[in-house]
Amino acid sequence: MKAARPTSLTIAAMSCALLLPITSGACGTEDLTPPVTSTGGVGPTAGTGPTAGTSGTSGTVTNGGASGAGPVVGTSGAGPTGGASGAGPTGGASGAGPTGGASGAGTTGGASGAGTTGGTGGTASTDDSATVGTPMHGHTILMPCNGSPAGRVCTPKAAAATPCKDPGGFASSYSGTHSHNEQITLGGTPGKRYIVRIRIQGEVEAKTYNGGVDASNAATLPSNGLYTGGTADNSGNAYNIYFIRTDSPKQHYYLNQVRTSNDSRVRHSTFPMDYEFDMEVEGGSTVCLVSADPNNSAIKNCAEPDDGSNCTGSNTTTVANLDPLTAADIGAQPYNGQFVGVTVVKTTPKP
């Protein structure tokens, strides 16, 4: 029977016995596991967490440092959503939220942090044009009939007060009965000039004016009755006067110069108007809205032709597409008398 083949462990033990003194005892206690030469090392995910944190201290075994971090976060590291002093998913400790900086401003820009609609350091608009014409918007210059003599004329109703007086040199424009005399203070910034776009809609008798500029002498209706500057021509006729007066800069805008190149239309008929024009004003200044009747005898709401008959039924006139504010002032059409509606279309700073 053959002897068993010695194993490598047996050979190693025999070699040790041959090479070392028996009294040393080294071979009896030797650990054959390969020696550990590293002094430490971080675990597989030690140190910082997935998104922040400080690295952990080196460990001494393969699965983690003695004072090292666990598999998810380091010694002083933050959790998975931020650093030690970091903010949550929506910003830093003193950072802004998703719609603006810590001291951000409102809708148009922040002082030190932008909102969703403005950048850093943004400033609000200083354009106050929208406030300028608001006090005048929707006013109606009225001349209602107060009595109805025979034919196509009536006695106009007088206004209770007349704050707008002749500023000097315009006596003919302020003569007679005032059915409407209103002074209005505009908005805006004093000293700043604006251009106000006005729409005029009304039913009026025609009038002639001198010394100014006629905007139109077209034959079509509704007519453009604008006449800028000058004075009322009462020597030629005593028909009604309608105007807007601006006090800064000073100007009269007469509203019922209803005529064609060969026909002033000054007769016992009323005519619809619907037109727009621009006037210059200063912020905070006053304007006057006036209707005056030099001879205290107004034309009723009478359609063409001037046949001398009474104005009833189909022999009256109306204004189409009347602004709702003007319509509310006069009530149902046809109106018993004459009127001029004033609507502010827009206002812009003067270039």
C-alpha positions as CSV (number, residue, x, y, z in Angstrom):
1,M,0.0,0.0,0.0
2,K,1.4,3.3,-1.0
3,A,1.9,6.2,1.5
4,A,-0.4,9.2,1.1
5,R,0.9,12.2,-0.9
6,P,1.8,15.1,1.5
7,T,-0.4,18.2,1.0
8,S,1.1,21.7,0.5
9,L,0.2,22.5,4.1
10,T,2.1,19.5,5.3
11,I,5.1,20.4,3.2
12,A,5.1,23.9,4.5
13,A,5.0,22.6,8.1
14,M,7.8,20.2,7.4
15,S,9.9,23.0,5.9
16,C,9.3,25.1,8.9
17,A,10.5,22.3,11.1
18,L,13.7,21.9,9.1
19,L,14.5,25.6,8.9
20,L,13.6,26.9,12.4
21,P,14.6,25.9,15.8
22,I,11.8,23.9,17.5
23,T,12.0,26.2,20.5
24,S,10.8,29.3,18.5
25,G,7.1,28.1,18.3
26,A,6.7,30.3,15.2
27,C,5.4,27.6,12.9
28,G,2.7,26.5,15.5
29,T,1.0,29.9,15.6
30,E,1.4,31.3,12.0
31,D,-1.7,32.6,10.2
32,L,-1.7,31.5,6.6
33,T,-4.3,34.1,5.5
34,P,-2.7,36.7,3.1
35,P,-1.6,39.8,5.1
36,V,-3.6,43.0,5.0
37,T,-1.3,45.8,3.8
38,S,-3.9,48.7,3.5
39,T,-4.4,51.1,6.5
40,G,-8.0,52.0,5.6
41,G,-10.4,52.9,2.8
42,V,-13.8,54.3,2.2
43,G,-16.8,52.1,1.8
44,P,-18.4,51.7,-1.6
45,T,-20.5,54.9,-1.2
46,A,-19.0,56.5,1.9
47,G,-18.3,60.2,2.0
48,T,-20.7,62.5,0.3
49,G,-24.3,61.6,-0.2
50,P,-25.8,61.4,-3.7
51,T,-26.1,65.2,-4.0
52,A,-24.0,66.8,-1.3
53,G,-22.0,66.4,1.9
54,T,-18.4,66.2,3.1
55,S,-16.3,63.1,2.5
56,G,-16.1,60.7,5.4
57,T,-12.8,59.9,7.4
58,S,-10.9,56.9,6.0
59,G,-11.7,53.6,7.6
60,T,-9.5,50.6,8.5
61,V,-11.5,47.7,7.1
62,T,-12.8,47.0,3.7
63,N,-16.4,47.6,4.5
64,G,-16.2,51.0,6.1
65,G,-13.9,53.4,8.0
66,A,-13.8,53.4,11.8
67,S,-15.2,56.9,11.8
68,G,-16.2,56.9,8.2
69,A,-19.7,57.4,6.7
70,G,-22.4,54.9,6.1
71,P,-23.3,53.8,2.6
72,V,-25.5,56.8,2.0
73,V,-24.1,59.9,3.7
74,G,-20.7,61.2,5.0
75,T,-19.8,62.2,8.5
76,S,-21.1,65.7,8.2
77,G,-22.7,65.3,4.8
78,A,-26.2,66.3,4.0
79,G,-29.1,64.1,3.1
80,P,-29.9,63.2,-0.5
81,T,-31.6,66.6,-1.2
82,G,-29.1,69.2,-0.2
83,G,-25.9,70.2,1.6
84,A,-25.4,70.7,5.3
85,S,-26.8,74.2,5.2
86,G,-28.3,73.9,1.8
87,A,-31.9,74.5,1.0
88,G,-34.5,72.0,-0.2
89,P,-35.3,71.4,-3.8
90,T,-36.7,74.8,-4.4
91,G,-33.8,77.1,-3.4
92,G,-30.9,77.8,-1.1
93,A,-31.1,78.8,2.6
94,S,-31.8,82.4,1.8
95,G,-32.4,81.8,-1.9
96,A,-35.6,82.7,-3.8
97,G,-38.5,80.6,-4.5
98,P,-39.5,79.7,-8.0
99,T,-41.2,83.1,-8.7
100,G,-38.8,85.7,-7.3
101,G,-35.8,86.6,-5.2
102,A,-35.8,87.0,-1.4
103,S,-36.5,90.7,-1.7
104,G,-38.0,90.6,-5.2
105,A,-40.4,93.1,-6.5
106,G,-43.9,92.7,-7.9
107,T,-45.1,92.0,-11.3
108,T,-42.8,94.2,-13.3
109,G,-39.3,93.6,-11.7
110,G,-37.5,93.0,-8.5
111,A,-35.0,95.2,-6.7
112,S,-32.7,92.4,-6.1
113,G,-34.5,89.4,-7.5
114,A,-36.5,88.9,-10.5
115,G,-40.1,87.6,-10.6
116,T,-41.5,85.5,-13.4
117,T,-42.1,88.6,-15.5
118,G,-39.2,90.9,-14.8
119,G,-35.4,90.9,-14.5
120,T,-33.1,92.0,-11.7
121,G,-33.3,95.6,-11.1
122,G,-36.4,96.1,-13.1
123,T,-38.5,99.2,-12.7
124,A,-42.2,99.8,-13.0
125,S,-43.5,102.0,-15.9
126,T,-43.8,105.7,-15.3
127,D,-46.3,106.3,-18.1
128,D,-49.4,107.7,-16.5
129,S,-51.2,108.6,-19.7
130,A,-54.2,106.4,-18.9
131,T,-55.1,108.6,-16.0
132,V,-55.2,111.9,-18.0
133,G,-58.5,111.7,-19.9
134,T,-60.4,109.5,-17.5
135,P,-62.2,112.4,-15.7
136,M,-63.6,113.6,-19.1
137,H,-64.4,110.2,-20.5
138,G,-68.1,109.5,-21.1
139,H,-69.4,113.1,-20.5
140,T,-72.2,114.4,-22.7
141,I,-72.7,118.0,-23.6
142,L,-76.5,118.4,-23.5
143,M,-79.0,120.9,-24.8
144,P,-82.4,119.5,-23.9
145,C,-85.6,121.2,-25.0
146,N,-87.4,122.8,-22.1
147,G,-90.4,123.9,-24.1
148,S,-91.7,123.2,-27.6
149,P,-93.1,126.2,-29.5
150,A,-94.7,125.6,-32.8
151,G,-92.5,124.6,-35.8
152,R,-89.0,123.1,-35.6
153,V,-87.6,125.1,-32.6
154,C,-87.7,124.8,-28.8
155,T,-86.6,126.7,-25.8
156,P,-83.4,125.1,-24.4
157,K,-83.1,124.2,-20.7
158,A,-80.5,126.4,-18.8
159,A,-77.7,124.9,-16.7
160,A,-77.8,125.4,-13.0
161,A,-74.2,126.7,-12.9
162,T,-71.7,128.2,-15.4
163,P,-68.2,127.9,-14.0
164,C,-66.5,128.3,-17.4
165,K,-66.5,132.0,-18.3
166,D,-65.1,133.9,-21.2
167,P,-61.3,134.0,-20.6
168,G,-61.1,137.3,-22.6
169,G,-61.5,137.8,-26.4
170,F,-64.2,135.1,-26.9
171,A,-67.4,136.8,-25.8
172,S,-69.4,135.6,-28.8
173,S,-68.6,132.0,-28.0
174,Y,-70.1,132.3,-24.5
175,S,-73.2,134.4,-25.2
176,G,-76.8,133.4,-24.5
177,T,-78.2,130.5,-22.6
178,H,-75.8,127.8,-21.4
179,S,-77.5,124.4,-21.3
180,H,-74.3,122.7,-20.4
181,N,-71.3,124.3,-18.7
182,E,-68.9,121.9,-17.0
183,Q,-65.3,122.3,-15.8
184,I,-63.2,119.1,-15.4
185,T,-59.7,118.6,-13.9
186,L,-57.7,116.1,-15.8
187,G,-55.3,113.5,-14.4
188,G,-51.7,113.0,-15.2
189,T,-48.5,114.9,-14.1
190,P,-48.5,118.7,-13.9
191,G,-46.0,120.2,-16.4
192,K,-46.2,117.1,-18.6
193,R,-48.0,117.3,-22.0
194,Y,-50.2,114.6,-23.4
195,I,-52.1,113.9,-26.6
196,V,-55.7,112.9,-26.0
197,R,-57.7,111.2,-28.7
198,I,-61.4,112.2,-28.6
199,R,-64.4,110.7,-30.3
200,I,-67.3,113.0,-30.8
201,Q,-70.8,111.6,-31.4
202,G,-73.9,113.8,-31.4
203,E,-77.0,115.3,-33.0
204,V,-76.6,119.1,-33.5
205,E,-77.7,122.1,-35.5
206,A,-75.0,123.6,-37.6
207,K,-72.9,126.7,-36.7
208,T,-70.3,128.8,-38.4
209,Y,-67.0,130.0,-36.8
210,N,-64.3,132.4,-37.9
211,G,-60.6,132.8,-37.4
212,G,-59.7,129.1,-37.0
213,V,-59.2,125.9,-39.0
214,D,-62.0,123.8,-40.4
215,A,-61.1,120.1,-40.2
216,S,-63.5,119.0,-43.0
217,N,-66.1,120.3,-45.5
218,A,-67.1,116.8,-46.8
219,A,-70.7,116.4,-47.8
220,T,-71.1,113.0,-46.2
221,L,-72.9,112.3,-43.0
222,P,-72.2,111.7,-40.1
223,S,-70.2,114.9,-40.5
224,N,-66.9,116.1,-39.1
225,G,-67.8,119.3,-37.3
226,L,-64.4,120.1,-35.8
227,Y,-63.2,123.7,-36.0
228,T,-60.0,124.5,-34.1
229,G,-59.4,128.1,-32.8
230,G,-61.3,131.3,-33.6
231,T,-64.6,132.4,-32.3
232,A,-68.3,131.9,-32.9
233,D,-69.8,133.9,-35.8
234,N,-73.0,135.3,-34.2
235,S,-73.3,138.2,-36.6
236,G,-74.0,135.8,-39.4
237,N,-76.4,133.6,-37.4
238,A,-77.4,132.9,-33.8
239,Y,-77.4,129.1,-34.0
240,N,-76.1,127.0,-31.1
241,I,-72.4,126.7,-30.1
242,Y,-70.6,123.6,-28.8
243,F,-67.0,123.5,-27.8
244,I,-64.3,121.9,-25.6
245,R,-61.9,124.4,-24.1
246,T,-58.4,123.4,-22.9
247,D,-56.8,125.7,-20.4
248,S,-53.2,124.5,-20.8
249,P,-52.3,125.0,-23.6
250,K,-55.2,127.4,-24.2
251,Q,-57.4,126.4,-27.1
252,H,-61.0,126.2,-28.2
253,Y,-62.2,123.1,-30.1
254,Y,-65.6,123.9,-31.7
255,L,-67.6,120.8,-32.5
256,N,-70.5,121.6,-34.8
257,Q,-69.1,123.4,-37.9
258,V,-71.3,121.1,-40.0
259,R,-70.8,122.2,-43.6
260,T,-69.8,121.3,-47.2
261,S,-67.8,123.4,-49.6
262,N,-70.9,125.2,-50.9
263,D,-73.4,124.7,-48.0
264,S,-73.0,125.8,-44.4
265,R,-76.2,123.8,-43.5
266,V,-77.3,126.6,-41.2
267,R,-81.1,125.9,-41.2
268,H,-83.8,124.4,-39.1
269,S,-82.4,120.8,-39.2
270,T,-80.1,118.8,-37.0
271,F,-77.3,116.6,-38.2
272,P,-75.6,113.4,-36.9
273,M,-71.8,113.7,-36.1
274,D,-69.3,110.9,-35.5
275,Y,-65.6,111.8,-35.8
276,E,-62.3,111.7,-33.9
277,F,-59.6,114.3,-33.3
278,D,-56.4,114.8,-31.1
279,M,-56.0,117.6,-28.6
280,E,-53.0,118.6,-26.5
281,V,-53.4,119.0,-22.8
282,E,-51.2,119.4,-19.7
283,G,-51.5,116.9,-16.9
284,G,-53.6,118.3,-14.0
285,S,-55.0,121.1,-16.1
286,T,-58.7,122.0,-16.6
287,V,-61.0,121.6,-19.6
288,C,-64.5,123.1,-20.2
289,L,-67.4,121.4,-21.9
290,V,-69.9,124.0,-23.1
291,S,-73.1,124.4,-25.1
292,A,-74.4,128.0,-25.6
293,D,-77.4,129.3,-27.4
294,P,-77.0,133.0,-28.3
295,N,-80.7,133.6,-29.0
296,N,-82.3,131.1,-26.6
297,S,-84.0,129.2,-29.4
298,A,-82.7,125.7,-30.3
299,I,-83.6,123.5,-33.2
300,K,-85.6,120.4,-32.2
301,N,-84.3,117.0,-33.2
302,C,-85.4,117.5,-36.9
303,A,-84.3,115.6,-39.9
304,E,-83.7,117.0,-43.3
305,P,-85.3,118.6,-45.3
306,D,-86.1,121.8,-43.5
307,D,-89.8,122.0,-44.5
308,G,-91.1,124.1,-41.6
309,S,-93.1,121.2,-40.2
310,N,-93.0,119.8,-36.6
311,C,-90.4,117.2,-35.8
312,T,-92.2,113.9,-35.0
313,G,-91.9,110.3,-35.9
314,S,-89.8,109.6,-39.0
315,N,-89.0,113.4,-39.2
316,T,-86.4,112.9,-36.4
317,T,-82.8,111.7,-36.5
318,T,-80.7,109.2,-34.5
319,V,-77.0,108.5,-34.2
320,A,-75.9,104.9,-35.1
321,N,-73.5,102.9,-32.9
322,L,-73.7,105.4,-30.1
323,D,-71.2,104.9,-27.3
324,P,-72.9,103.2,-24.3
325,L,-72.0,106.0,-21.9
326,T,-73.5,108.6,-24.1
327,A,-76.6,106.5,-24.7
328,A,-77.0,106.2,-20.9
329,D,-76.9,110.0,-20.6
330,I,-79.5,110.8,-23.2
331,G,-81.8,107.8,-22.8
332,A,-83.7,106.4,-25.7
333,Q,-83.3,108.0,-29.1
334,P,-84.5,110.2,-30.7
335,Y,-83.3,112.6,-28.0
336,N,-85.6,115.6,-27.2
337,G,-83.1,118.2,-28.1
338,Q,-79.4,118.1,-29.1
339,F,-76.4,116.4,-27.6
340,V,-72.6,115.8,-28.1
341,G,-71.0,112.8,-26.5
342,V,-67.3,112.9,-25.6
343,T,-65.4,109.7,-25.4
344,V,-61.7,109.4,-24.7
345,V,-60.2,106.9,-27.2
346,K,-56.6,106.9,-25.9
347,T,-54.0,109.2,-24.3
348,T,-50.3,109.2,-25.0
349,P,-47.3,111.3,-23.8
350,K,-46.6,114.1,-26.2
351,P,-43.4,113.2,-28.2
